[in-house]
Amino acid sequence: MNAAPQLFAGLMTGNSMDAADAVLLSFADEKPKVIRAARKKMPAKLAARMRALAECGGKAAEFMRAQNELTKLCAAAFAALGAKPGAVAAIGCHGQTICHNPARGFSWQILNGALLAELCGCSVVCDFRSRDIVAGGQGAPLAPFFHRAVFPAPCAVLNIGGIANITLLEKNGAAAAFDIGPGNILLDDWCKKNGRGAFDKNGEWAKGGAVIPRLLARLLRRAFFAKPPPKSCGREEFAPALFYKYFSGCAPRDVQRTLLELTAQTAAAACAGTPALFLCGGGARNLFLARRIAELAKTETKLSDEIGIPAEEVEAAAFAWLARAHLRGEKQNAKTITGAPPRVPGAHYPK
């Protein structure tokens, strides 16, 4: 019995911006043969938008320059690991989120995967959110399957980055996860805006302030907090500039204390009832914030350091895990996490 012919499809939209062309090729005898072709006319409105984007070359070029600079930074970080050439099967790199809007079908993390593979001499897996989003999911959180592999269930894993997210692990291995809301994003910005440095070390500035009840109540009324999981968010939802108008007439230190309480209360509510809580992410080092979460959650709270992974390293470790999962064809999400059916995450740039 002859083997089925190996088919490949090619898709192209050119500078004329008039259509999407598709061709199906067969390589049954190693020589390529066109089996079928199709063309879909580009709608006039889409063509106009494409032309407008192509003609604003300055902004587009700036995005690309920023993307390459970020990629070079990531390559330098990889080089600093000192891994021997050929010892690393693949790099998993998240990239920098610029916009996140799963409701409209996209999330954009800038990174030049091809450049990173070239600079590092290593396979790269990136663009981890897109496949989940087009399957109907939130594209985040991305780390729960990694959490399940390394944290002792039952427990909750609270990552306090710019945005805080939680993974809830049951004893049987089942997991649920979602974004909670602001982690450090508002706290760090308010510190910078008031000349207090890049962040509030150990929460000392906030600790000396007082919660402003009316401000806290107003912040907690934000619609995102009332949404049921699965849910995710980005800077669009909690961009600091959106909140400055609420702070008018308030003592800056009291605002900082109130913002810390916002993070603490929403995080504690998300992990209510869990028998153990592990903290990770940069915000886990904010001693006052960690203490407030523990007080409000009324549960045993530890740092991820206690399982051998420092709090600042958990997220990066998760992307190494996700790169491995991609190469092995392992699906890494679930309806209870992102809302999408399981999919293999990421796009692969071979060495």
Secondary structure per residue as TSV (DSSP state, phi and psi in degrees):
chain	resnum	aa	ss	phi	psi
A	1	M	-	360.0	130.2
A	2	N	-	-73.3	143.2
A	3	A	-	-68.9	147.1
A	4	A	-	-63.0	141.1
A	5	P	-	-61.9	143.3
A	6	Q	-	-84.3	121.8
A	7	L	E	-107.6	142.4
A	8	F	E	-132.6	143.4
A	9	A	E	-113.0	141.9
A	10	G	E	-119.0	139.6
A	11	L	E	-129.0	138.2
A	12	M	E	-149.5	132.9
A	13	T	-	-122.2	124.3
A	14	G	-	-98.0	-176.9
A	15	N	T	-67.5	-15.3
A	16	S	T	-70.7	-21.6
A	17	M	-	54.0	42.0
A	18	D	S	-106.9	-23.2
A	19	A	E	-166.8	166.2
A	20	A	E	-105.8	121.2
A	21	D	E	-100.7	139.0
A	22	A	E	-129.8	137.0
A	23	V	E	-134.3	137.9
A	24	L	E	-108.0	122.4
A	25	L	E	-110.9	142.2
A	26	S	E	-108.4	141.3
A	27	F	-	-119.8	37.1
A	28	A	T	-58.0	-38.6
A	29	D	T	-113.6	28.6
A	30	E	S	70.8	-25.4
A	31	K	S	-87.0	126.7
A	32	P	-	-67.2	137.0
A	33	K	E	-134.9	129.7
A	34	V	E	-72.7	121.3
A	35	I	E	-92.4	-40.9
A	36	R	E	-158.9	153.9
A	37	A	E	-140.3	152.8
A	38	A	E	-147.9	159.1
A	39	R	E	-143.2	134.6
A	40	K	E	-120.7	120.0
A	41	K	E	-64.0	137.1
A	42	M	-	-77.5	125.6
A	43	P	-	-57.2	144.9
A	44	A	H	-56.4	-40.8
A	45	K	H	-66.2	-39.5
A	46	L	H	-67.5	-41.6
A	47	A	H	-60.2	-39.9
A	48	A	H	-65.0	-39.7
A	49	R	H	-67.7	-38.9
A	50	M	H	-64.5	-42.1
A	51	R	H	-64.0	-42.0
A	52	A	H	-61.6	-40.9
A	53	L	H	-66.3	-41.9
A	54	A	H	-67.3	-28.9
A	55	E	H	-89.8	-7.2
A	56	C	-	-97.0	54.5
A	57	G	H	-54.4	-32.9
A	58	G	H	-60.4	-50.3
A	59	K	H	-68.0	-42.2
A	60	A	H	-62.1	-42.4
A	61	A	H	-65.1	-36.1
A	62	E	H	-64.7	-40.8
A	63	F	H	-59.2	-45.3
A	64	M	H	-67.5	-38.7
A	65	R	H	-63.7	-44.0
A	66	A	H	-62.2	-40.8
A	67	Q	H	-60.8	-44.5
A	68	N	H	-67.9	-36.8
A	69	E	H	-65.3	-42.5
A	70	L	H	-62.5	-41.2
A	71	T	H	-62.5	-40.9
A	72	K	H	-64.7	-36.1
A	73	L	H	-62.8	-43.2
A	74	C	H	-63.8	-39.4
A	75	A	H	-64.1	-39.0
A	76	A	H	-65.1	-38.2
A	77	A	H	-65.1	-39.6
A	78	F	H	-64.1	-43.9
A	79	A	H	-60.2	-34.3
A	80	A	T	-67.7	-15.9
A	81	L	T	-68.6	-25.4
A	82	G	-	71.0	25.2
A	83	A	-	-70.3	143.6
A	84	K	-	-69.6	143.0
A	85	P	T	-54.2	132.9
A	86	G	T	84.8	-7.1
A	87	A	-	-82.4	-20.1
A	88	V	-	-101.2	121.8
A	89	A	S	-70.0	-38.4
A	90	A	-	-167.5	152.2
A	91	I	E	-100.5	131.7
A	92	G	E	-102.2	117.9
A	93	C	-	-127.3	124.2
A	94	H	-	-74.4	-37.3
A	95	G	-	81.3	174.3
A	96	Q	E	-98.8	121.1
A	97	T	E	-68.8	125.1
A	98	I	E	-103.4	-39.9
A	99	C	E	-150.5	143.5
A	100	H	E	-136.7	110.7
A	101	N	E	-145.6	73.9
A	102	P	G	-61.4	-27.2
A	103	A	G	-62.0	-28.3
A	104	R	G	-102.5	7.5
A	105	G	T	88.6	22.6
A	106	F	E	-152.8	156.0
A	107	S	E	-150.4	128.7
A	108	W	E	-116.5	117.0
A	109	Q	E	-112.1	111.9
A	110	I	E	-72.7	132.1
A	111	L	-	-174.9	138.4
A	112	N	-	-99.1	93.2
A	113	G	H	-61.1	-37.4
A	114	A	H	-64.5	-43.0
A	115	L	H	-65.6	-40.8
A	116	L	H	-63.4	-41.6
A	117	A	H	-62.3	-39.3
A	118	E	H	-69.0	-44.5
A	119	L	H	-68.4	-34.8
A	120	C	H	-94.8	-12.5
A	121	G	T	61.7	37.6
A	122	C	S	-148.1	148.4
A	123	S	-	-60.6	145.0
A	124	V	E	-126.9	135.1
A	125	V	E	-117.2	128.3
A	126	C	E	-147.1	-167.6
A	127	D	-	51.2	57.4
A	128	F	-	-77.5	-19.6
A	129	R	S	-88.3	-30.0
A	130	S	H	-60.0	-44.1
A	131	R	H	-63.0	-38.7
A	132	D	H	-66.5	-41.7
A	133	I	H	-65.3	-43.8
A	134	V	H	-70.7	-16.2
A	135	A	T	-87.8	5.2
A	136	G	T	100.6	8.9
A	137	G	S	-98.7	-177.4
A	138	Q	-	-85.9	-16.0
A	139	G	-	75.7	3.0
A	140	A	-	-165.9	157.4
A	141	P	-	-68.6	158.9
A	142	L	-	-106.0	-15.3
A	143	A	-	-96.5	-3.5
A	144	P	H	-57.2	-37.2
A	145	F	H	-67.6	-34.3
A	146	F	H	-66.2	-44.2
A	147	H	H	-56.8	-42.6
A	148	R	H	-62.1	-31.8
A	149	A	H	-77.0	-26.2
A	150	V	H	-117.8	-17.6
A	151	F	S	-100.9	146.0
A	152	P	-	-79.7	112.0
A	153	A	S	-81.6	151.1
A	154	P	S	-84.0	141.7
A	155	C	E	-168.9	175.0
A	156	A	E	-119.8	144.4
A	157	V	E	-116.7	114.9
A	158	L	E	-106.5	113.2
A	159	N	E	-96.9	119.5
A	160	I	E	-107.7	87.3
A	161	G	S	-102.0	-148.5
A	162	G	S	-58.5	-46.4
A	163	I	E	-105.7	140.7
A	164	A	E	-92.6	138.9
A	165	N	E	-137.4	160.0
A	166	I	E	-132.9	143.2
A	167	T	E	-117.9	127.8
A	168	L	E	-107.3	114.0
A	169	L	E	-107.1	125.9
A	170	E	-	-93.1	164.0
A	171	K	T	-62.2	-30.6
A	172	N	T	-82.3	4.3
A	173	G	S	96.4	-11.6
A	174	A	-	-64.0	148.4
A	175	A	E	-136.2	146.0
A	176	A	E	-131.3	150.6
A	177	A	E	-157.6	154.4
A	178	F	E	-168.2	161.3
A	179	D	E	-76.9	139.0
A	180	I	E	-92.6	-44.8
A	181	G	E	149.5	-150.4
A	182	P	E	-68.1	134.8
A	183	G	S	-102.2	-88.6
A	184	N	S	-97.7	-11.0
A	185	I	H	-57.7	-46.5
A	186	L	H	-77.3	-37.9
A	187	L	H	-61.8	-48.3
A	188	D	H	-66.5	-41.5
A	189	D	H	-63.9	-41.7
A	190	W	H	-67.3	-34.6
A	191	C	H	-59.7	-50.6
A	192	K	H	-61.7	-44.2
A	193	K	H	-62.8	-26.5
A	194	N	T	-105.3	18.3
A	195	G	T	68.1	27.5
A	196	R	S	-100.3	11.7
A	197	G	-	96.4	-173.5
A	198	A	S	-72.9	-25.9
A	199	F	S	-159.8	165.4
A	200	D	-	-90.2	94.1
A	201	K	G	-58.2	123.2
A	202	N	G	60.3	9.2
A	203	G	G	73.1	20.2
A	204	E	H	-64.9	-38.4
A	205	W	H	-66.7	-46.1
A	206	A	H	-62.4	-38.2
A	207	K	H	-58.2	-32.3
A	208	G	T	-85.1	0.2
A	209	G	S	-99.7	-179.3
A	210	A	-	-124.1	141.0
A	211	V	-	-64.4	135.6
A	212	I	-	-98.3	101.2
A	213	P	H	-54.4	-45.1
A	214	R	H	-66.2	-35.1
A	215	L	H	-70.2	-44.5
A	216	L	H	-60.4	-44.3
A	217	A	H	-61.1	-39.8
A	218	R	H	-66.1	-42.7
A	219	L	H	-64.3	-39.4
A	220	L	H	-70.0	-16.0
A	221	R	T	-79.5	-4.8
A	222	R	-	-58.0	134.9
A	223	A	H	-58.0	-32.5
A	224	F	H	-57.7	-36.9
A	225	F	H	-64.8	-28.6
A	226	A	H	-86.0	-10.3
A	227	K	S	-69.0	138.9
A	228	P	-	-78.9	152.8
A	229	P	S	-66.0	159.0
A	230	P	S	-74.4	142.1
A	231	K	-	-153.9	152.7
A	232	S	-	-146.5	162.9
A	233	C	-	-154.2	169.4
A	234	G	-	-141.1	-160.9
A	235	R	H	-63.3	-26.7
A	236	E	H	-57.3	-36.3
A	237	E	H	-81.3	-34.4
A	238	F	H	-128.7	38.0
A	239	A	-	-62.1	127.5
A	240	P	G	-52.6	-37.2
A	241	A	G	-60.8	-22.3
A	242	L	G	-67.8	-19.6
A	243	F	T	-108.5	-10.4
A	244	Y	G	-56.6	-36.7
A	245	K	G	-62.4	-26.2
A	246	Y	G	-76.9	-18.6
A	247	F	G	-91.4	-3.7
A	248	S	T	-57.7	129.8
A	249	G	T	82.8	-0.4
A	250	C	S	-97.6	146.3
A	251	A	-	-65.8	128.6
A	252	P	H	-53.4	-40.3
A	253	R	H	-67.6	-34.2
A	254	D	H	-69.4	-34.1
A	255	V	H	-62.2	-44.5
A	256	Q	H	-61.3	-41.6
A	257	R	H	-63.9	-38.3
A	258	T	H	-69.5	-39.1
A	259	L	H	-66.0	-38.0
A	260	L	H	-64.1	-40.4
A	261	E	H	-65.8	-34.6
A	262	L	H	-60.1	-49.5
A	263	T	H	-61.8	-44.4
A	264	A	H	-65.0	-46.0
A	265	Q	H	-67.1	-43.4
A	266	T	H	-68.9	-35.5
A	267	A	H	-68.2	-45.1
A	268	A	H	-63.4	-39.5
A	269	A	H	-63.4	-34.5
A	270	A	H	-70.4	-27.5
A	271	C	T	-110.3	17.9
A	272	A	T	-57.4	132.6
A	273	G	T	90.4	-8.8
A	274	T	-	-75.3	142.1
A	275	P	S	-74.1	-21.2
A	276	A	E	-151.6	147.3
A	277	L	E	-130.9	126.0
A	278	F	E	-106.9	131.9
A	279	L	E	-102.9	138.9
A	280	C	E	-145.1	176.8
A	281	G	S	87.7	165.4
A	282	G	G	-58.7	-34.3
A	283	G	G	-67.1	-16.8
A	284	A	G	-64.6	-21.7
A	285	R	G	-84.6	-5.7
A	286	N	-	-79.6	98.9
A	287	L	H	-60.6	-39.7
A	288	F	H	-69.3	-40.7
A	289	L	H	-62.8	-46.2
A	290	A	H	-60.3	-39.6
A	291	R	H	-65.8	-42.6
A	292	R	H	-64.7	-39.8
A	293	I	H	-62.6	-43.8
A	294	A	H	-62.9	-41.6
A	295	E	H	-63.6	-43.8
A	296	L	H	-75.6	-37.2
A	297	A	H	-76.8	-21.4
A	298	K	T	53.2	48.4
A	299	T	S	-143.1	158.6
A	300	E	E	-63.2	125.4
A	301	T	E	-121.9	130.5
A	302	K	E	-133.9	162.9
A	303	L	E	-87.1	153.0
A	304	S	G	-61.9	-18.7
A	305	D	G	-51.9	-29.6
A	306	E	G	-70.8	-14.9
A	307	I	G	-104.7	10.3
A	308	G	T	95.9	5.7
A	309	I	S	-123.1	110.0
A	310	P	-	-54.2	147.2
A	311	A	G	-53.4	-37.1
A	312	E	G	-75.7	-11.6
A	313	E	G	-104.2	-5.9
A	314	V	H	-63.6	-44.9
A	315	E	H	-65.4	-44.5
A	316	A	H	-62.9	-39.4
A	317	A	H	-61.5	-35.8
A	318	A	H	-62.0	-34.0
A	319	F	H	-78.0	-26.6
A	320	A	H	-63.8	-43.2
A	321	W	H	-60.2	-44.4
A	322	L	H	-67.3	-34.1
A	323	A	H	-63.1	-45.1
A	324	R	H	-60.6	-43.2
A	325	A	H	-61.2	-40.2
A	326	H	H	-61.4	-48.2
A	327	L	H	-64.3	-27.8
A	328	R	H	-91.1	-2.2
A	329	G	T	69.8	28.9
A	330	E	-	-93.4	130.2
A	331	K	-	-76.3	143.2
A	332	Q	-	-129.9	14.7
A	333	N	-	-132.8	178.7
A	334	A	-	-156.7	159.6
A	335	K	T	-56.7	-34.0
A	336	T	T	-77.0	-6.8
A	337	I	T	-106.5	-61.4
A	338	T	T	-108.3	-16.2
A	339	G	S	95.2	-3.7
A	340	A	S	-103.6	155.0
A	341	P	-	-66.6	156.9
A	342	P	-	-56.6	136.9
A	343	R	-	-141.4	155.3
A	344	V	-	-79.7	123.6
A	345	P	-	-82.7	149.7
A	346	G	-	97.0	165.3
A	347	A	E	-122.6	140.8
A	348	H	E	-109.2	127.8
A	349	Y	E	-111.2	102.0
A	350	P	-	-65.2	160.0
A	351	K	-	-59.0	360.0
